[in-house]
Structure formats: structure tokens, C-alpha cells
Amino acid sequence: MQKFAFRLFGAVTLVVAALPAFSQTAAPVITPTSAADRAEAIAIFKQLIEINTTDTPLGNVTTAAVAMQKRFQDAGFPASEIHLLGPDPRKQNLVVRIKGTANAKPVLFLGHIDVVEALPKDWHTNPFEFVEKGGYYYGRGTQDMKDSDAALVATFLRLHKEGYKPVRDLVLALTADEEGGKFNGADWLVQHHRDLVDAAFVINPDSGGIELEHGKAVVADVEATEKVYADYQITATNPGGHSSRPRPDNAIYDLTTALNKLAAYSFPFELNGVTRAYFEALSKQEKGHTASDIRAILATPPDAAAVARLSAEPSFNSNFRTTCVATRLLAGHANNALAQTAQANVNCRIFPGHSPEEIRHQLADLLGNPKLTVKYVSDAGEASDTAPDRKAIVPPPPLPEVFEPLTSLVAQIWPGTPVTPVMENGASDSIYFAQVGIPSYGFSAIALERDDDRAHGQDERLPVDSYVKSLGFFYAFCKALGK
């Protein structure tokens, strides 16, 4: 999952009009993290990084969940408030609760502890070794998202050690298979143990954060809605034959013709409340043709020529519409034989309001070849003739009880940095809570340079200073939300 929804253009100061005017009464205050608490938080981070939680034969999410369970047990958390559970022995989830004093809806902090595969030969350090050098922590998951997992575990342990009693329950869920696999923990908990994760709202640090430009914080992104992730398998079949006797029909040509149609196609332009508010604010910051084009797309009806010009910039385009792109190809079985099968994976990021099944039908209509099949591919890699009907939910207005303390804390840690709700162009486990009517907001409290997003990539790393600041943020944020 990527941390930032999209980049801003230039070091702009941006305030989204949709944000409520906060009173800032009884604002939370950042308190220093002691040397002992900081050392424990770093030890937790190191422990999580050095447990391989990939969806591979070498990976095991349960090992990490059990390691965190032991920390909570050793700290004296009641056994009744620690739950290790899941549908597979290697994919167990951990749910921990700090009980509140009132019968009020809890706050849920959500973090996946699985990571994408990393090949040691591609890295300059061992991806499953926690390495500190040059002011950075290196290792798979340092950005996505064992940094926030560790910070939240450390925060819950610190609150418990201090005897903190919130008014409403604070719940932490560490889950499996967000990055892929058969046993998505967030979905499974919502479907089978709703009582453990039911909440007034969810804070999911798998997105959002502080964008830096040359060390200066320029915007605090808070995910307020997101696209829906979907993979589709496009397959062309053919009787094949000897390559010395080419046929007039050819599976590879059928497939590539279809993919060329996809490459030339753009899904319809759309805006929702979050993206409209963003572009309204951006129109006041940009200059020249870009500013005038942004104003033109906000008009009713939007100016088609302006939409086309702005769509040439990928970060604009991905916020305007559903996007689908071919990401993998497989064809043929021998150099001297006509291919009997040609297959492509098409990855789509679906604009809120549309379902994977709707997009599957649109792809089939677009490709327009009855000899092609268009199948949905699940997270477990299973292809089927139908896709889920779930749609990303239109976001509710920003909740003051979330944004008031968040804005106050951002102002203390990163002075002058505006807080901006955004649409996440990737996808996260927030979708499973949104589907059952629980608002979810993404904010990692992690500051990264815009050009140093290494999640899922080579030499993933996190600035040491960013991790330390996130500890202070989450400690104060938890106490503010627990009121």
C-alpha cells in the first residue's frame, strides 16, 4: 500500500474547504518519549522487521502476531483483552483492547503486519534485517507498514504501564494478508468477529502522512476515501499448430489487439467530494494554464479539453477516473509453435461508486472479442467468471473528533503544515470497514520525502527522526481519541 495518495505540485500551502473549523479547546499536547520508551519502541520495530511475514513458504504472519502477543502478556494486559485468532495457522491476527470507563463505541487502530516479498539479491542490505545507517532504518516493512505497527504496539504498552484509563475502549488490530493472500485478516475479523473490531471509526496508518520537500513538511495527507483494487485475467485461446504454417487467427495477436484497445481508452472523468475539495484548493495555488484548467474541470459541465490536458499528468489522471493497465503477460509454450494460450493480467484501481463486477463487464465490452475471456482474479490468485459487487463508499464529512486533535498535533510537530483529506489511489483494508458503515481515516504520522517512497521496492527505508516523531504523535492521539 502506498503512503501518499498523490503528490502536490510545488511547495504549496493547501487547506481544503471541506474541513470543519476546529475550536482547538483542550487541545492534546505532545509529551517527550522517554529514553526507555523509545528504546522499547525501536526494539519492537526491529523484532517485527526481522520476522518474515511475506505470503511465501518462508513467511509466517502468526510468528509476528505471537511475538506481539507475548509483549502484551508480559506487560500484564488481561488475558480477556488479548485475542489471537484467524482462519489459518500461519495467518493469525492479534486484537488487543484497552478497556474504557464508559459504554461508548471504541476507536479501532488497524495495521497489517504482512509485507510484500523482497529478494535479498535486489537489496544492498538484507531486507529481513533491521539495519540503521545514515539516519535511516532499512528493512522490508519500514515504510509499509511495520513502522506504524510498532509505534502503536509501543503506544499501547506505554499507556498500560502508566495506568491510563480511556473513556472509551482503544482497540489495536494487527492483521494478515493485506498485501495479498487467501486470508485477509481485516475482512475475516469484520465477517466473523465483528464484536472485537466494531468501532465508532477506524484509524488506519497504512496511508496518509507528512509529505516533505527537501526536509520541509508541506502537507499532511489524511486518506478519507480510496479506490477499489481489482485484477483481471484476459485470456485468448487458439488451436495453435506448427509455426511454419501460421493461421489467420492467433492467440497472441488477439490478446495484443485487445490490450491496444485498453491502452487507448480512458474511463470517464469523475470527481467526488474529497477530490473536488482538493482540486478547488489546488486551483488557488497553481498558476498559469494548470490553474485555469483545474478551474475548467470544476465547472458544470467540466471542460473536456482541460480534462484531457490535465490527464497527461499521471497523478491527476489517477484521481480523475478508474484506471486499468496491463501488468503481466504470459503466452505460448515453444519457440516453434503457435500459441494456444495468451494471457494478460490487467490491474484496475476503481473509482469510488463502481464495483469490480461492473468494471469486468466494461472491460469485456471494450475489448469486444468473444474469443477472449475476462475473469476476476481474487487476492488468493483464483480466477472466476464473476467479481465482487462491493463499491468504495462515498466518504462521510471529516469527523471533528478525529480531525481536531489530528490537526492540533500536526501543528505542534510540523508547524504550519496544512491537513488535507485525500483519495487514496491504491487500496487498503479500510474498505472492509467502510462497507459496514464504519468511517475510516488513514494517517501514518510518518514524514517522508516525496521522492523517497520505497514501499514494495528496493532498499525500503524510514528516517530515524520520522519514527521517533510518530511515537509522540500516536501517544497523544490515542489519549485524545480515548476521551
N, C-alpha and C positions, 0 to 999 in steps of 0.2 A: 504494500500500500504506500502510495506516495505521500509525503508530508504536506506538500503545498498544492493547493488547488490550481492556481495559475499565477504566473508572475505579473507584477505590475510593470508599467513602462516608465522608467526613470525613477528617481528617488522622490516619489510623490507623497504628499500628506493627504490622507484619504479618510473621510468619515462618512459612513453610509447613513443616509437619511432615515432608513428603517429602524435604526437603533433607538430605543427609548432614551429619554433624558433622565439620567440617574441622579438620585439625590446625594449619594455618597455618604449618607448618615451611617454612623457606626461602621465605617469602612475597615476592612481587615488590614492588619499591619504585618509586614514581613519581619520575622524574628530570625536572628542568626542560627544557622545549623551548627551545633557543637562539633568539635573535632571528632568526638567518639561517634556521634550520629552520622557524620559524614563518612567516617571510615567504615561503618557498618553498611551504609548505602553503597559504597564502592565495592565492598566485598560481595554484596548481593548481586550487583551488576556483573562482576567478574564471574560469579558462580553461574548465573544464567547464560552468559555468553559462552562459557566453556562446556555447556550441556548442548549437544547436538539435537535440535528439535525439528529437523527437516522431515518432510514426508518421504523418507527414503528408508531402506533397510538399516542404515546406520543411525537414524534419528529416532527419538523417543520423547514425546511431549510429557508423558507421565513422569519421567525421571525429573524433569524440571518442576512439575507440579508437586511432586512428593518432597523435593528439596525445599520448596517454599512452605509447604505444609509443616515440615519439621521446624522451620523457623518460628512459625506462629505457635506451634505446640510448645516449643522451648520457652517462648515468651510468656506463656501462661494464658493464652486465649482459651476460652471454654470449648470443650470438645463439641458442644452443641452448635457452635458458631463456625466450625470448620468443616467443609464438605468437599470430599474428593470423589468425583463421580463422572461417569461417561459411558458411552456405548461400546468402547473398545479398550482392552487392557493397555494399549500403547498411547491412547488418546484421552486420558483422563483430564477433567477440568477441576479447578480449585475455586471454591466460593467461600469467602471469609467475611464475617459481619462484625462490626462494632455496634452493639445494641444502643438504641437511643432511649430517652426517658419518656417519650410521648408516642402515642399511636398515630404516627404520621407516615405518609409514603416515603420510602427510603430514597437515598441517592445511590445510584449504581455507577461505579468506575469499572470500565470494561477494557481489558487488554489481552490480545492474543500472544501466546508465548511460543508459537511455532514460527519458523523462519524459512525463507526460500533456500534452496540448495546453493552451496558455494563450493567451487572446485579449488582446492589448495594450489594447483598448478597455475591458476589465473591470478593469484594474490601475491603480494610482496610480504605478507605475514600469514601465519596460519589463521584461517577465518574462524576457527573454533578455539582460539587462544586469545585471552584478553590482554592486549598489548597497549601500554601507554608510551607514546613518544611524540615529541614535538608539540605538546599541548593538546593532543588528541587521544581518545580511546579508540583502538581499532578492534574489529571483530564483527562477524555476521550477527546482525540484530542490534548493533549500536545505534542505528537510526530507526530501524523498523523491527520491533518496537520494544526491545528489551530494556532500553533506556527508561521509558516511562513505566514499564512493568516493575523494574527495580525501584524506581523512585516512589511508586505507590506502595509497594511492599514495605519499604523503609518508612514511609509516612505512617502507615497503619501501625507498624511496630512502635514508632515513636509516640504516637497518640496513646496507644495502650500503656506503654511504660509510664507515661505521665498521668495515667488515670483519667484521661479525657472522657467525658460523657456527653455525646451529642444529644440534641433534642430528638432528631430522627435518625434512624439507622443509616450507617455508612456501609456500603457493600462493595467488595472488590471481587471481580470475576476474572480469572486467568484462564484462557480458553485455547482450544486446539483448532487446527486446520482452517484458519482464516486465509492462509496463503494457498490453499488447495488441499484436496484430500476428501475422503469419504465421510468424515466425522466432524463437521463444523460444530464447534462447541457452543457458540452463541446460539445458533439455530436450535441445537438439541436442548439446551437449557430452557429456552423460551417455550419449546414444544412440550417438554417432559417434566420440567421442574420450574414452572413459571413462578411459584411461590418464593423460590430462592433469589430470583433476579427481577421480580416485579419492582417497579420504581416510579417515582414522580417524573424523573428524567434520567438520562444517561450521559455521563462524560466519557468520551472515547478518545484517548490521546493518540489514536492511530492516524490522526490527520491534524491539520492546523499547526500553528506555531508562529515563531517570530522570524520574519524574513530580514536578513542582514545584507547590506551593501557595503562592502569594504569595512566590515566591523560595526557599522551603524545600523541600528534597528529602524526599519522604515514602515513596517506594517505588522500587525498581529492578526493572522488569519484564524477565523473560527468557522469550522465547517458547520453549516446549517442545513444543507441538503447534499445529496450525492447522486451520481448516476448509478445505473444497474449494470453490473458486469455480465457478459454472456459470450460464450464461444459457440461457434457453429462449424460443423463439418460439411464441406461442399465436396461431393464425390461424383466423378464421371466414370462410367464403366463402358467396356467395349470388348468384343470377342478377341481382339488382338490378332496376332499372327506373326509371320516372318517379316523382318524389317526390309528385306529385299523386295517385298510386294506390298507397298503401302496401300492402305484402304482410303476411300474418300472420307470416311469418318475416323476420328482419332481422339482418344480419351484426353490426351494432354492438350490438344488444340481446343477441344470443347471446354475444358476447365480454364485455360488461359483466356479464351474469348470471354467467358463469364467474368473472370477476375478483372479484365479490362473494362467491362461494363461497370463493375463496382468502383474501380479506380476513378472513373469519370463522373460518378454520381455523388451528389450531396443530398443528405437528408434535409427536410425542410427546416428553415430558420425558426427558432423558438426562444422566448425569454420566460423566466418565471420571476417570482417576487424577489428572490435573492440576487439573481443575475441582473435583473433590471435595476435594482438599487445600486449594485456595484457599478454598472455602466453609467448610470446617472451621475454618480460621484466622480467617476473617471473622466467624464466629459468636461468637468470643470478643471481638471488637472492637465489634461492633454492639450496640445496646441496644434494649430495648422489643420491639415487635411484629416488627420486622425480624429481630432476633436469634432470637426464638422461631420465626419462620417458616423461617429458614435451618436451624435445628436440625431442624425438622419435615421439610424436604425431604431431609435427610441420613439420615433414618430408613429402615428397611426394613419395609414399602414406604413410599415417600415420601408425604407428606400432600398430596393433590390440591388442597385448598383453599389451602394455603400456597404451592404451586407457582403457582396462579392469581394469588394476590395479588402475589407477587414478580415474576411475568412482566409485570405492568403497567409495570415499570421496564425500558426497552429494553436497558440494559447487562446486566441479569440475564437477560432473555429470550433475548438472543442467545447467552448461554453455556449455556442450558438445552437447546437444540434446533437442528435445521435451521430456517433461516428462508428464506422466499421472498416476494418483493414485486415488484409491477409497477413498472417504472421508465420505460417509454416506451409511447406509443400512436400508432397510425397507422391512419386509416380514411377511406374514401370518396375520390371523385375530383372531385366537383362539388357545389355547394350545392343544386342542384335534381335530384339523382339519388340513388337508393337505393344505399347502399354495396355494392359487390360483394366487397370485402375489408375486414376489420377485423383489426388485428394489435396484439399487445402483446408487449413484452419483459418477461420475469419473471426477476429476478436472484435466485439462491439461494446461500446460504452453508451448505454441507453439513457436518453434524456428523461428526467422525471415525468411520469404520467403515461409512459409506454411500457409494455411488458415484453419479455423475451419472446413469447409466442407471437405477439403482433409483429415484431421485427423479423422473426423467422419467415412469416408469410410474405412480408415485404421483400426480403431477400430472394425468395423463390420467384416472386412476380418480376423483380428487377432482372434476374438472370435469365428468365424466360426460356428455359430449355428443359423440356420434360424428361430428357435423358439424364439430367442432374438431380441428385437428391440433396436436400438441405436439412441437416439434422442438428438438434441442440446437443451440446456436449456438457455434461454435468461436471461439478468440481472433482468427482471421482473418475472422470475420463470416460464415462459411459455415454454413448450416442443414442438418441431417441428421436422418434418422429414428432414429438410434441415438446414444448418448452413451458416453463412455469408462467403463470399469469400474473405473478407479482409485479407491482409497479412501485417505483420510488414515490414516496409520499410528498405531496406539496408541503413545504415546511410551515410550521406554525410561527407566529411572531416570536422574536427573541424573548426569552423569559427574563424579566428583571432580576429574579433571584439568582440566575446564573450570570448574567452579563454585568450586573452591578459590581459584585466582588471581583469578577474577572478583569473588568476594566480598571478597577482601583489597583489591583495587584500589578497589572501590566504597567500602569503609570509609575508605580514605585520601583519596579525592577528595570524597566526600559522607558524612562521618562520621554514624554512627547510622542509615543508610538500609538497611532490610532488602532482601534479594534474594529475589524471588518468581517462581517459574515460573508461566507463564500460558498459556492457549489464545488464540491469535490468531483474532479473529473475521473478519478479512479473509483474505487469501491471499498467498502469496509463492512464490518459486522454490524454497524449501526442500522443497516437495512432491516435486520430481523426484529429490532425493537420498534422501529418506525412502523412496520407492518402491523403491529398490535397496538398502535396508538401511543407509544411512549416516546416523547421527544428525545432526540439525541444530538449532542453537540460535540464537535471534535476540536480539541485543543491540547497540544503536547507540552506546552511551556518550554519547548526546545528552540533555541536560536541557531539558525544555520544560514550560511552564505547561500544566496540564490543559485550560484553555480557550483555548489558542493553537495547536491542531493545525490547520495550514493546508495540509497536504499535499493536492494536487489542487485546491486552492482559490485564492481571490483573495489577492494580495499575500503569497504564501508567504515566510516569513522564518525566520531562525535567530539566536538570541542569539550575539553575538561570543564571549562567555565560554564558551558551550557548545561551540563548535567548538574553542577553544583547549584546553579540558579533555579533549576526545575525543582530541586528538593525544597527550597524555600517557598516556591510558589505553591506546590501541592500541599505542603503542611498548612499554610494559611488558607488555601482554597477549601480544603476539607473542613477546617474549623468553621469557615464562613458558611458553607453549604449545609453543615450539620445543625445550624441554628434553628 
